[in-house]
Amino acid sequence: MDCRAMLDHHSCNGVCGCCGALRPRYKRLVDNIFPEDPEDGLVKTNMEKLTFYALSAPEKLDRIGAYLSERLIRDVSRHRYGYVCIAMEALDQLLMACHCQSINLFVESFLKMVAKLLESEKPNLQILGTNSFVKFANIEEDTPSYHRSYDFFVSRFSEMCHSSHDDPEIRTKIRMSGIKGLQGVVRKTVNDELQANIWDPQHMDKIVPSLLFNLQHAEEAESRSPSPLQATEKEKESPAELAERCLRELLGRAAYGNIKNAIKPVLIHLDNHSLWEPKIFAVRCFKIIMYSIQPQHSHLVIQQLLGHLDANSKSAATVRAGIVEVLSEAAVIAASGSVGPTVLEVFNTLLRQLRLSIDYELTGSYDCAISIGTKIIKEHEERMFQEAVIKTIGTFASTLPTYQRSEVMLFIMSKVPLPSLHHALDTGKAGENRNRLTQIMLLKSLLQVSIGFQCTNMLTALPSSFLDRLLSPALMEDPEIRLFVLEILISFIDRQGNRHKFSTVSTISDISVLKLKVDKCSRQDTVFMKKHAQQLYRHIYLTCKEEGNLQSHYEALYSMLALISIELANEEVVVDLIRLVLAVQEVAQINEDNLPVYNRCALYALCAAYLNLISQLTTVPAFCQHIHEVIDMRQKEAMYLLPEDIFVERPRLTRSLDRLGPEVLFRQSKISEVLGGSGYNSDRLSTPYIPQLTDEDRLSKRKSIGETISLQVEVESRNSPEKEERAPAEEITYETLKKAIVDSVAVEEQERERRRQVVEKFQKAPFEEIAAHCGARATLLQSKLNQIFEITIRPPPSPSGTITAAYGQPQNHSIPVYEMKFPDLCVY
């Protein structure tokens, strides 16, 4: 037997022969820890001697490690797995005991042995190596390592996470070992700047997909599981739960600059495995992400998702819808302040996707260059995507503070294509369809944002710039658009949560059962109504006259009238609302617009329901009595004029409404009389409501020159000094002030009527008549101007040489302007 074989024989049996005394002491100590029979396990007494020697002579630790590594590699190649386990146990104990500066060289030998085990095809050796690495990962080293690399371990552990072993039990063990190994790598490197940067894309692209793979397979296993109650203690330690715990730990350690590298592999994994379409797994993944990362980094995840949505703008609608659904869920979790520094950019991206989807739906293609004949897009899928975007817009808005929600609403409203001087609309049939769909989708988005919007000051909630644009589509021919505008206004006005109580139009005999929340009208609300009330009344009035109204429109109109009465009403507003509703009744009665019978009956029913409500809110007995008398008479003779018979699935209609008696109509004179006796303004109540004319009626039309001349002449004639008469001083009392206010209201109504007649004349009169009228006005204006010039340039001479002023003091002749002497400072 040669010396090498003899040494190998003695080393295997732990016996020193004739050459044993020549071997280094550390080798003899290492050999002695191995028993003759590997089943006996590590020789503990000899292991204690080896540990004491390593602590006493730390400079020998690297040689001990190298020798142990040499023995382990030889035992692996000879399939002596019992000695392999003993060697790894000895290495583990030495690692736990030694923390000297020479530990780095020993660790290199240790990692070399772990790598050898992981390279083995034997599952038990892979698991053994992984367990040793995990123990090593939990050790805090005293000295840094500048050259250690974990690339092999990341790759190998990731490969183990994807194990496809035939035996399910072994496959599970290997996958769990892979996950534990990745967790160990993360713990060892994430907080040490001198170690390999685990956040680099080359590492994240392996770690994150490996964890998601095990999470994904857990979803499939749960879907096949008969009952979650059958889960045993063993199943609780499943690869999925371990992977989730590891993923949460990884994301929880991510700093600001590392979020992008951690999230990008998630997005790629979901793309590669088509996991956006069911969206259940994608939502679960991002819930884990949003709850694991630091709260101040939430907006970075949102931005990553938005960027991914833009990158997939030409993907299938189901994929885009899945991304948007994930965005919606992530926004709810990120509601701890803001969705980031660029709030409007979030909504801009979503609105851009909305418009792209509308174009895809209309053209039938993701590429405008492709002809419409190649129909590769399903319209219903695009509609689902659009609804998902609208829902997400509402979810994002609900996380914002009030002032930011106001900005978002202004931003959305600015994107709505409207027929004004500043917004060009697409022409042609395709352009009209695009405009209509865009208007509907953006108004839907605005409605989602306005739901739940709470603002104490209506002037800030509905500024003039926003209200004007919002009311502009309220008079469009499209009934769906008109309904959205009404719903949006209702959402803004309803601040007490009374909206659902007016969802059904009815003439309820006692409104106390509704349990309405009524608050006193604030000063800000009063100012808002003074500024915008006539604008709101006008749109309500004109909306009532639309022939395309459906039951939903009348229900929305009733809700709006009722909510204005509760939220924004003072005495003046109540009077104006009653006048408005009586004017609506007159529209149904006179029927100048040739409305169908259903529309006229619906208007009668709407008036009855609102007057029944406002009479009980004002608590004026005589007013309530009149309203109830008319409603009782209708119940006996004309049920088709009440909401209970009209706003149903099969309304009862009459053939003709031309023979209605006065007993079934609400009389303005009677209401004015009974309310005037209770302190309301009877003069204003008795004045019929006439809607104000605005520039919206003459959209993109300028006033005619004839109208301009007539206004100029009228102003000049009113201010002419020939007609001025000095009125005697009048004593100012409370009665005179009250009379002045009442008179000013009447004068305002007369002025409004006169302007309406002038505009109507210039719109409907023959051209010859308008030309003759304008010519006469122009001649009159020219003559007036000539008189003014003559007075200015050549004043008439006075016989006495002076002009007596009003107070009897002499006054010199007027000097022409060109003869006046001005100071030098006044001359340019």
C-alpha positions in Angstrom: 0.0 0.0 0.0 1.5 3.3 -1.0 1.7 6.3 1.3 -1.2 8.2 -0.2 -3.6 5.3 0.0 -2.5 4.6 3.5 -3.0 8.2 4.5 -6.4 8.2 2.9 -7.2 5.0 4.8 -6.1 6.4 8.1 -8.0 9.7 7.5 -11.2 7.9 6.8 -10.9 5.9 10.0 -9.5 8.7 12.1 -6.4 6.6 13.0 -2.8 7.9 12.9 -0.3 5.6 11.4 3.5 5.8 11.1 3.1 8.9 8.9 0.4 10.5 11.0 2.9 12.3 13.2 4.4 14.0 10.1 1.0 15.6 9.1 0.2 19.2 10.2 -1.7 19.4 13.4 -4.8 21.2 11.8 -5.2 18.2 9.4 -4.9 15.7 12.2 -7.6 17.7 14.2 -9.8 17.8 11.1 -9.4 14.1 10.4 -10.3 13.2 14.0 -13.8 14.8 13.8 -14.8 12.1 11.2 -15.9 8.8 12.8 -15.2 5.4 11.4 -18.9 4.9 10.7 -20.5 8.1 9.2 -23.8 7.1 10.8 -22.3 7.8 14.2 -22.2 11.5 13.3 -19.7 14.2 14.2 -17.2 13.3 17.0 -18.1 16.1 19.4 -15.1 16.0 21.6 -12.7 16.2 18.7 -14.9 19.0 17.2 -14.4 21.0 20.4 -10.6 20.5 20.1 -10.7 21.7 16.5 -12.8 24.7 17.4 -10.4 25.6 20.3 -7.5 25.3 18.0 -9.1 27.6 15.4 -9.8 30.2 18.0 -6.3 29.9 19.4 -4.6 30.1 16.0 -6.9 32.1 13.7 -4.2 32.3 11.1 -4.8 28.5 10.5 -8.5 29.0 9.9 -8.1 29.4 6.1 -6.1 26.2 5.9 -8.7 24.4 8.0 -11.3 25.5 5.6 -9.3 24.6 2.5 -8.7 21.1 3.9 -12.3 20.6 4.8 -13.3 21.7 1.3 -10.8 19.3 -0.2 -12.2 16.4 1.8 -15.8 17.3 1.0 -15.2 17.5 -2.7 -13.5 14.1 -2.6 -16.4 12.6 -0.6 -19.0 14.0 -3.0 -17.2 12.5 -6.0 -17.0 9.2 -4.2 -20.7 9.4 -3.1 -19.8 9.3 0.6 -22.7 11.5 1.6 -22.5 10.7 5.3 -19.1 12.3 5.5 -20.3 15.2 3.4 -23.0 15.9 6.0 -20.4 15.7 8.8 -18.1 18.1 6.9 -20.9 20.7 6.4 -21.8 20.4 10.1 -18.2 21.1 11.1 -18.1 24.1 8.8 -21.3 25.5 10.2 -19.9 25.2 13.8 -16.6 26.8 12.9 -18.5 29.7 11.2 -20.7 30.3 14.2 -17.7 30.2 16.6 -15.1 32.3 14.7 -15.4 36.0 14.0 -11.8 37.0 13.5 -10.3 39.0 10.7 -9.1 35.8 8.9 -12.7 34.7 8.5 -12.9 36.0 4.9 -10.5 33.3 3.6 -12.4 30.7 5.5 -15.7 31.9 4.0 -14.2 31.5 0.5 -13.6 27.8 1.2 -17.1 27.5 2.7 -18.8 29.1 -0.3 -16.8 26.9 -2.6 -18.1 23.8 -0.7 -21.7 25.2 -0.8 -21.5 25.8 -4.5 -20.2 22.2 -5.0 -23.3 20.9 -3.1 -25.7 23.1 -5.1 -24.2 21.8 -8.4 -25.0 18.3 -7.4 -28.0 16.6 -9.0 -28.9 15.1 -5.7 -31.8 17.0 -4.1 -30.6 16.2 -0.6 -27.2 17.7 -1.3 -28.8 20.8 -2.8 -31.0 21.2 0.3 -28.0 20.6 2.6 -26.0 23.3 0.8 -28.9 25.7 0.9 -29.4 25.2 4.7 -25.7 25.9 5.3 -25.8 29.0 3.2 -28.9 30.3 5.1 -27.0 29.8 8.4 -24.1 31.7 7.0 -26.3 34.5 5.7 -27.6 35.1 9.3 -24.1 35.7 10.6 -23.0 39.3 10.9 -19.4 39.5 9.8 -17.0 41.8 11.7 -14.8 42.5 8.6 -16.1 43.6 5.2 -15.4 41.6 2.0 -14.4 43.5 -1.1 -14.2 40.7 -3.6 -16.9 38.2 -2.7 -19.4 37.4 -5.5 -22.9 35.9 -5.1 -23.8 35.7 -8.8 -23.6 31.9 -8.9 -25.8 31.6 -5.8 -28.5 34.0 -7.2 -28.6 32.0 -10.5 -28.6 28.6 -8.8 -31.2 29.5 -6.2 -33.4 31.0 -8.9 -33.1 27.8 -10.9 -34.1 25.7 -7.9 -37.2 27.9 -7.5 -38.3 26.7 -10.9 -37.7 23.0 -10.1 -39.7 20.6 -12.2 -38.8 17.4 -10.3 -41.2 14.4 -11.0 -41.8 13.8 -7.3 -44.2 16.6 -6.0 -42.8 16.4 -2.5 -39.2 16.6 -3.6 -40.1 19.4 -6.0 -41.7 21.4 -3.2 -38.6 20.9 -1.0 -36.3 22.1 -3.7 -38.4 25.1 -4.5 -38.5 26.1 -0.8 -34.8 25.7 -0.6 -34.3 27.9 -3.6 -36.6 30.6 -2.0 -34.7 30.3 1.3 -31.4 30.7 -0.5 -32.6 33.8 -2.3 -33.8 35.2 1.0 -30.3 34.5 2.4 -28.6 36.3 -0.5 -30.8 39.3 0.0 -30.2 39.4 3.8 -26.4 39.1 3.3 -26.0 41.8 0.7 -28.9 44.3 0.9 -27.5 46.3 3.8 -23.8 46.0 3.0 -22.6 48.6 0.4 -19.3 46.7 0.0 -21.1 43.5 -1.1 -22.5 42.9 -4.6 -25.4 45.2 -5.4 -28.4 42.9 -5.3 -30.6 45.7 -6.7 -28.8 45.6 -10.1 -31.2 44.5 -12.9 -29.1 41.4 -13.6 -30.0 40.1 -10.1 -33.5 41.5 -9.8 -34.4 39.9 -13.2 -33.7 36.5 -11.6 -34.9 36.9 -8.0 -38.3 38.6 -8.6 -39.6 36.3 -11.3 -38.6 33.3 -9.3 -40.6 34.5 -6.3 -43.6 35.4 -8.6 -43.4 32.0 -10.2 -44.1 30.3 -6.9 -46.8 32.8 -6.0 -48.4 32.1 -9.4 -48.5 28.4 -8.9 -50.0 28.9 -5.5 -52.9 30.7 -7.2 -53.4 27.7 -9.5 -53.2 25.2 -6.6 -55.8 27.2 -4.6 -58.2 27.2 -7.5 -58.0 23.4 -7.6 -58.2 23.0 -3.9 -61.7 21.7 -2.7 -61.7 23.7 0.5 -59.3 26.1 2.3 -60.4 24.4 5.6 -58.5 21.3 4.6 -55.1 23.1 4.8 -52.8 21.2 7.2 -49.9 22.5 9.2 -47.5 21.2 6.5 -49.2 23.2 3.8 -48.8 26.4 5.7 -45.1 26.2 5.0 -45.8 26.2 1.3 -43.4 27.7 -1.4 -46.1 30.4 -2.1 -46.2 31.7 1.5 -42.4 31.6 1.8 -42.1 33.4 -1.6 -44.6 36.0 -0.5 -42.7 36.6 2.8 -39.4 36.8 0.9 -40.9 39.3 -1.6 -42.2 41.5 1.2 -38.9 41.5 2.9 -37.1 42.4 -0.3 -39.4 45.3 -1.1 -39.4 46.5 2.4 -35.6 47.0 2.2 -35.9 48.8 -1.1 -34.7 52.4 -1.1 -36.0 55.2 -3.3 -33.5 54.6 -6.1 -34.1 50.8 -6.1 -37.9 50.8 -6.6 -37.8 50.9 -10.4 -35.4 47.9 -10.6 -37.6 45.9 -8.3 -40.9 46.7 -10.1 -39.8 46.3 -13.7 -39.3 42.5 -13.4 -42.8 42.2 -12.0 -44.3 44.0 -15.0 -42.2 41.9 -17.5 -43.3 38.7 -15.7 -46.9 39.6 -16.0 -46.5 40.4 -19.6 -44.6 37.3 -20.5 -47.1 35.0 -18.8 -50.2 36.9 -19.9 -51.3 37.5 -16.4 -53.0 40.9 -17.0 -56.2 39.5 -18.5 -57.5 37.5 -15.5 -56.0 40.4 -13.4 -56.5 38.5 -10.2 -52.9 37.5 -9.8 -51.7 40.9 -11.0 -53.9 42.7 -8.4 -52.5 40.4 -5.7 -48.9 41.1 -6.7 -49.3 44.8 -6.5 -51.2 44.7 -3.3 -48.2 42.9 -1.8 -45.9 45.5 -3.4 -47.9 48.5 -2.2 -48.2 47.2 1.4 -44.5 46.2 1.6 -42.7 49.3 0.3 -42.2 52.4 2.3 -45.3 54.7 2.1 -43.4 57.6 0.7 -42.3 55.5 -2.3 -45.9 54.6 -3.3 -46.1 57.2 -6.1 -43.1 55.6 -7.8 -45.0 52.4 -8.3 -47.9 54.4 -9.7 -45.6 56.1 -12.2 -44.2 52.7 -13.2 -47.7 51.4 -13.9 -48.6 54.5 -15.9 -45.5 54.2 -18.0 -46.2 50.5 -18.6 -49.8 51.5 -19.6 -48.3 53.9 -22.2 -45.9 51.2 -23.4 -48.8 48.9 -24.0 -51.1 51.4 -25.6 -51.4 49.2 -28.7 -51.9 46.0 -26.8 -55.2 44.2 -26.5 -58.0 46.0 -24.6 -58.1 43.2 -22.0 -54.4 43.7 -21.2 -54.8 47.5 -20.9 -57.9 47.0 -18.8 -55.9 44.7 -16.4 -53.2 47.3 -16.0 -55.8 50.0 -15.3 -57.5 47.7 -12.7 -54.2 47.2 -10.9 -53.7 51.0 -11.0 -57.1 51.5 -9.4 -56.2 49.0 -6.6 -52.8 50.5 -6.1 -54.3 54.1 -5.8 -56.5 53.0 -2.9 -53.5 51.7 -1.0 -51.4 54.8 -1.9 -54.1 57.1 -0.4 -51.9 58.3 2.4 -51.5 61.8 0.9 -50.9 62.2 -2.8 -50.3 60.0 -5.8 -47.1 61.8 -6.3 -45.6 65.2 -7.3 -47.2 65.2 -10.8 -50.9 64.7 -10.0 -52.2 66.1 -13.2 -49.8 63.9 -15.2 -51.5 60.9 -13.8 -54.9 62.1 -15.1 -53.4 63.3 -18.3 -52.1 59.7 -19.0 -55.4 58.1 -18.2 -57.4 60.7 -20.4 -54.9 60.1 -23.2 -55.5 56.4 -23.0 -59.3 57.1 -23.0 -59.0 59.1 -26.2 -56.8 56.4 -27.9 -59.4 53.8 -27.0 -62.1 55.9 -28.6 -60.1 56.2 -31.8 -59.4 52.4 -31.8 -63.1 51.7 -31.3 -64.1 54.0 -34.2 -61.3 53.0 -36.7 -61.3 49.3 -35.7 -57.5 49.3 -35.8 -54.5 50.1 -33.5 -52.8 51.7 -36.5 -54.4 54.6 -38.3 -52.5 53.7 -41.5 -54.4 50.4 -41.6 -57.7 50.6 -43.4 -60.9 50.3 -41.5 -61.7 47.1 -43.3 -59.2 45.2 -41.2 -61.4 44.8 -38.1 -59.0 43.5 -35.4 -60.6 45.2 -32.4 -63.6 44.2 -30.4 -65.8 47.1 -29.5 -67.1 45.6 -26.3 -63.6 45.1 -25.0 -62.7 48.7 -25.7 -65.9 49.8 -23.9 -64.8 47.6 -20.9 -61.4 49.3 -21.0 -63.0 52.7 -21.1 -65.2 51.9 -18.1 -62.1 50.7 -16.2 -60.2 53.9 -17.0 -63.2 56.0 -15.8 -63.4 54.0 -12.6 -59.7 54.4 -12.0 -59.9 58.2 -12.5 -62.6 58.3 -9.8 -60.5 56.1 -7.5 -57.4 58.3 -7.9 -59.5 61.4 -7.3 -60.9 60.0 -4.1 -57.4 59.9 -2.7 -56.7 63.6 -3.3 -57.4 66.5 -0.9 -60.2 68.9 -1.9 -58.1 71.6 -3.6 -56.4 69.0 -5.8 -59.7 67.4 -6.8 -60.9 70.9 -7.9 -57.8 71.2 -10.1 -58.4 67.8 -11.5 -62.0 68.6 -12.4 -61.0 71.8 -14.1 -58.3 69.8 -16.0 -60.8 67.2 -17.2 -63.3 69.8 -18.2 -60.7 71.6 -20.2 -60.3 68.4 -22.3 -64.0 68.1 -23.2 -64.5 69.2 -26.9 -67.2 71.9 -26.9 -68.6 74.0 -29.8 -67.0 77.3 -28.8 -64.8 79.9 -30.3 -61.7 78.5 -28.6 -62.2 74.7 -29.2 -62.2 73.3 -32.7 -64.3 70.2 -33.2 -63.6 67.3 -35.6 -65.8 67.6 -38.7 -67.5 65.0 -40.7 -69.5 62.0 -39.5 -66.5 60.2 -38.0 -65.5 63.5 -36.3 -69.0 63.9 -34.8 -68.9 60.4 -33.5 -65.4 60.9 -32.0 -66.6 64.2 -30.4 -69.7 62.6 -29.0 -67.8 59.6 -27.5 -65.1 61.9 -26.1 -67.6 64.2 -24.5 -69.5 61.3 -22.9 -66.4 59.5 -21.6 -64.9 62.7 -20.2 -68.2 63.7 -18.6 -68.4 60.2 -17.1 -64.9 60.7 -15.7 -65.9 64.1 -14.3 -68.9 62.5 -12.7 -66.7 59.9 -11.0 -64.4 62.6 -9.7 -67.4 64.7 -8.4 -69.0 61.8 -6.5 -68.3 62.2 -2.8 -66.8 65.7 -3.3 -67.3 67.7 -0.2 -66.8 71.5 -0.3 -68.3 74.0 2.1 -67.8 76.9 -0.3 -69.7 76.5 -3.6 -67.8 79.5 -5.1 -64.6 77.5 -4.9 -66.2 74.2 -5.9 -67.9 75.7 -9.0 -65.9 78.7 -10.2 -67.3 80.6 -13.1 -64.7 79.2 -15.6 -65.7 75.6 -14.7 -69.5 76.2 -14.4 -69.6 77.9 -17.8 -67.9 75.0 -19.5 -70.0 72.5 -17.6 -73.3 74.1 -18.6 -72.3 74.5 -22.2 -73.1 70.8 -23.1 -76.2 70.9 -20.9 -78.3 72.1 -23.9 -76.9 69.8 -26.6 -79.2 67.6 -28.5 -77.7 64.4 -27.1 -79.8 63.3 -24.2 -77.0 61.2 -22.6 -74.7 64.2 -22.4 -77.5 66.4 -20.9 -78.1 63.7 -18.2 -74.4 63.5 -17.3 -74.3 67.3 -16.8 -77.3 67.2 -14.5 -75.8 64.3 -12.5 -72.5 66.2 -12.1 -74.3 69.3 -10.9 -76.3 67.2 -8.4 -73.1 65.7 -7.1 -71.7 69.1 -6.4 -74.8 70.5 -4.8 -75.5 67.5 -2.6 -73.3 68.0 0.5 -75.7 66.6 3.1 -76.2 63.2 1.5 -79.9 63.8 0.6 -79.6 62.8 -3.1 -80.8 59.2 -2.8 -83.9 60.4 -1.0 -85.1 62.2 -4.2 -84.3 59.3 -6.5 -88.1 58.7 -6.9 -90.3 61.6 -8.1 -93.4 61.5 -6.0 -96.0 63.7 -4.3 -95.4 62.4 -0.8 -97.9 63.8 1.7 -95.4 64.1 4.6 -91.8 64.7 3.8 -90.7 64.1 7.4 -90.4 60.4 6.6 -87.6 61.3 4.2 -85.5 62.4 7.3 -83.9 65.2 5.2 -80.7 66.8 6.5 -81.3 70.5 6.2 -78.7 73.1 7.0 -79.0 76.9 7.1 -77.8 78.6 3.9 -74.4 80.1 4.5 -73.1 83.4 3.4 -70.9 81.9 0.7 -73.9 79.9 -0.7 -75.9 83.1 -0.8 -73.1 84.9 -2.8 -72.9 81.9 -5.1 -76.6 82.0 -5.9 -76.6 85.7 -6.4 -73.8 85.2 -9.0 -75.0 82.0 -10.7 -78.7 81.4 -9.9 -80.0 82.9 -13.1 -77.6 80.8 -15.1 -78.7 77.6 -13.4 -82.4 78.5 -13.7 -82.0 79.1 -17.4 -80.4 75.7 -18.0 -83.0 73.9 -16.0 -85.8 75.7 -17.9 -84.3 75.0 -21.3 -83.5 71.4 -20.4 -87.2 70.9 -19.5 -88.1 72.0 -23.1 -86.0 69.3 -24.7 -88.0 66.8 -26.7 -85.5 63.9 -26.2 -85.9 63.9 -22.4 -86.5 60.5 -20.8 -87.7 59.5 -17.3 -84.1 59.7 -16.0 -83.9 63.3 -17.1 -87.0 64.4 -15.2 -85.8 62.5 -12.1 -82.5 64.3 -12.3 -84.3 67.6 -12.8 -86.4 66.9 -9.7 -83.4 66.0 -7.6 -81.6 69.1 -8.7 -84.5 71.4 -7.9 -85.0 69.7 -4.5 -81.3 69.9 -3.6 -81.0 73.5 -4.5 -84.0 74.2 -2.2 -82.3 72.3 0.7 -78.7 73.2 0.2 -78.6 76.7 -1.3 -82.0 78.3 -0.8 -82.9 81.5 1.0 -86.2 83.4 0.7 -85.2 84.9 -2.7 -84.1 81.6 -4.1 -87.3 79.9 -3.0 -89.4 82.6 -4.8 -87.3 82.3 -8.0 -87.6 78.4 -8.0 -91.4 78.6 -7.7 -91.5 81.1 -10.6 -89.2 78.8 -12.6 -91.5 75.7 -12.0 -94.6 77.7 -12.8 -92.9 78.8 -16.1 -92.2 75.1 -16.8 -95.9 74.4 -16.2 -96.7 77.1 -18.7 -94.3 75.4 -21.2 -96.4 72.2 -20.9 -99.6 74.1 -21.1 -98.9 76.4 -24.1 -96.7 73.9 -25.9 -95.0 76.3 -28.3 -92.3 73.7 -28.9 -94.8 70.9 -30.0 -93.6 68.5 -27.3 -95.0 65.0 -27.3 -97.8 64.1 -24.8 -95.4 62.2 -22.6 -93.1 65.1 -22.2 -95.9 67.5 -21.4 -97.4 65.1 -18.8 -93.9 64.6 -17.3 -93.5 68.4 -17.0 -96.9 68.6 -15.2 -95.8 65.8 -12.9 -92.4 67.4 -12.2 -94.1 70.7 -11.2 -96.5 68.9 -8.9 -93.8 66.9 -7.2 -91.6 69.9 -6.6 -94.3 72.3 -5.5 -95.5 69.6 -3.1 -92.0 69.4 -1.6 -91.3 73.2 -1.4 -94.7 73.9 0.1 -93.9 71.5 3.0 -90.4 73.0 3.3 -91.8 76.6 3.6 -94.5 75.5 6.1 -97.0 78.1 4.9 -100.4 76.5 5.6 -102.3 78.4 2.8 -99.6 77.5 0.3 -99.7 73.8 1.3 -103.5 73.8 1.1 -103.5 75.1 -2.5 -100.9 72.6 -3.6 -102.7 69.7 -2.0 -106.1 70.8 -3.5 -104.6 70.7 -7.0 -103.0 67.4 -6.4 -106.2 65.9 -5.0 -108.1 67.2 -8.0 -105.6 65.6 -10.3 -105.9 62.3 -8.5 -109.7 62.4 -9.2 -109.7 63.8 -12.8 -106.2 63.7 -14.3 -103.9 61.0 -12.8 -101.7 61.4 -15.9 -100.5 64.7 -14.5 -99.0 63.1 -11.4 -95.6 61.4 -11.1 -97.0 58.2 -9.7 -98.7 57.5 -13.0 -96.1 59.0 -15.4 -92.7 57.9 -14.0 -93.4 54.2 -14.2 -92.5 51.5 -16.7 -95.9 51.8 -18.5 -97.1 55.4 -18.0 -100.8 56.2 -18.4 -101.2 58.9 -21.0 -104.2 60.8 -22.3 -104.8 61.6 -26.0 -105.1 65.3 -25.6 -104.0 67.9 -23.0 -105.8 70.9 -24.6 -108.9 70.7 -22.4 -107.4 70.9 -18.9 -109.4 72.9 -16.5 -107.9 75.6 -14.2 -108.6 73.4 -11.1 -105.9 70.9 -12.1 -103.3 73.7 -12.6 -101.2 75.6 -10.1 -102.1 79.3 -10.3 -99.4 81.9 -10.0 -101.8 84.5 -8.7 -103.0 82.3 -5.9 -99.4 81.2 -4.9 -98.3 84.9 -5.0 -101.2 85.9 -2.8 -100.7 83.2 -0.1 -96.9 83.5 0.0 -97.1 87.3 0.0 -99.2 87.2 3.1 -96.3 85.3 4.8 -93.6 87.9 4.0 -92.5 86.6 0.6 -92.0 89.1 -2.2 -95.4 89.0 -3.9 -94.5 91.4 -6.7 -91.6 89.1 -7.7 -93.8 86.0 -7.4 -96.4 87.5 -9.7 -93.8 88.3 -12.4 -93.5 85.4 -14.9 -90.1 83.9 -15.2 -88.2 84.6 -18.4 -84.8 83.0 -19.0 -81.8 85.3 -19.5 -80.2 85.5 -22.9 -76.5 84.8 -22.9 -73.7 84.7 -25.4 -74.3 81.0 -25.5 -77.5 81.5 -27.5 -75.5 83.4 -30.1 -72.5 81.1 -30.1 -69.7 82.3 -32.4 -72.1 85.1 -33.5 -71.4 88.8 -32.9 -74.0 91.4 -32.3 -75.2 93.0 -35.5 -74.1 96.6 -36.2 -77.8 97.7 -36.2 -78.2 96.4 -32.7 -75.0 98.1 -31.6 -76.2 101.5 -33.1 -79.6 101.2 -31.5 -78.0 100.6 -28.1 -75.7 103.6 -28.6 -78.5 105.9 -29.6 -80.6 104.8 -26.7 -77.8 105.4 -24.2 -77.2 108.8 -25.7 -80.8 109.8 -25.7 -81.2 108.8 -22.1 -78.1 110.8 -21.0 -78.9 113.9 -23.1 -78.6 117.1 -21.1 -81.8 118.4 -22.8 -83.9 115.8 -20.9 -82.1 116.3 -17.5 -84.4 117.8 -14.9 -83.3 118.5 -11.4 -85.6 116.5 -9.1 -86.4 117.9 -5.7 -84.6 116.2 -2.7 -86.6 113.3 -1.4 -86.5 112.0 2.2 -85.0 108.5 2.3 -87.0 106.1 4.5 -87.3 102.3 4.8 -90.4 102.3 2.6 -88.7 104.3 -0.2 -85.7 101.8 -0.1 -88.1 98.8 -0.2 -90.0 100.4 -3.1 -86.7 101.1 -4.9 -85.7 97.5 -4.6 -89.0 96.2 -5.9 -89.0 98.8 -8.7 -85.5 97.8 -9.7 -86.6 94.1 -10.0 -89.5 95.1 -12.2 -87.4 97.4 -14.3 -84.8 94.6 -14.7 -87.5 92.2 -15.9 -88.8 94.8 -18.4 -85.3 95.5 -19.6 -84.7 91.8 -20.1 -87.9 91.5 -22.1 -87.1 94.5 -24.2 -83.7 93.0 -25.1 -85.2 89.7 -26.0 -87.6 91.5 -28.4 -84.8 93.4 -30.0 -82.7 90.3 -30.5 -85.7 88.3 -31.8 -86.5 91.1 -34.2 -83.0 91.1 -35.7 -83.1 87.3 -35.9 -86.5 86.9 -37.6 -87.4 90.2 -39.4 -86.9 90.5 -43.2 -83.6 91.9 -44.4 -85.3 95.0 -46.0 -86.9 96.0 -42.7 -83.7 95.5 -40.8 -81.8 97.6 -43.3 -84.3 100.4 -43.2 -84.3 100.4 -39.4 -80.5 100.5 -39.2 -80.4 103.2 -41.8 -82.7 105.4 -39.8 -80.8 104.7 -36.6 -77.5 105.5 -38.4 -78.9 108.8 -39.7 -80.1 109.8 -36.2 -76.8 108.9 -34.7 -74.9 111.0 -37.3 -77.1 114.0 -36.6 -76.5 113.7 -32.9 -72.7 113.4 -33.5 -72.8 116.5 -35.7 -74.6 118.5 -32.9 -71.9 117.4 -30.5 -69.1 118.5 -32.8 -70.7 121.9 -33.4 -71.1 122.5 -29.7 -67.5 121.5 -29.0 -65.9 123.5 -31.9 -68.2 126.6 -32.3 -70.2 127.3 -29.1 -73.3 129.6 -29.7 -72.6 133.2 -28.6 -74.5 134.7 -25.7 -76.2 138.1 -26.1 -74.8 139.4 -22.9 -71.4 138.0 -23.4 -71.7 135.6 -20.3 -73.6 132.4 -19.5 -75.5 132.4 -16.2 -74.9 129.2 -14.3 -77.4 127.4 -12.1 -76.3 129.3 -9.1 -76.5 132.8 -10.8 -72.7 133.2 -11.1 -71.4 134.7 -14.4 -69.4 132.3 -16.6 -67.2 133.2 -19.5 -67.5 131.9 -23.1 -66.2 128.4 -23.8 -62.8 128.5 -25.4 -62.2 126.0 -28.3 -59.8 123.3 -27.5 -57.3 124.3 -30.2 -57.1 127.9 -28.7 -56.5 126.7 -25.1 -53.1 127.4 -23.5 -51.8 124.3 -21.8 -48.7 124.2 -19.4 -45.5 122.9 -20.8 -45.7 119.8 -18.7 -49.1 118.8 -20.2 -47.9 119.2 -23.8 -46.5 116.0 -25.5 
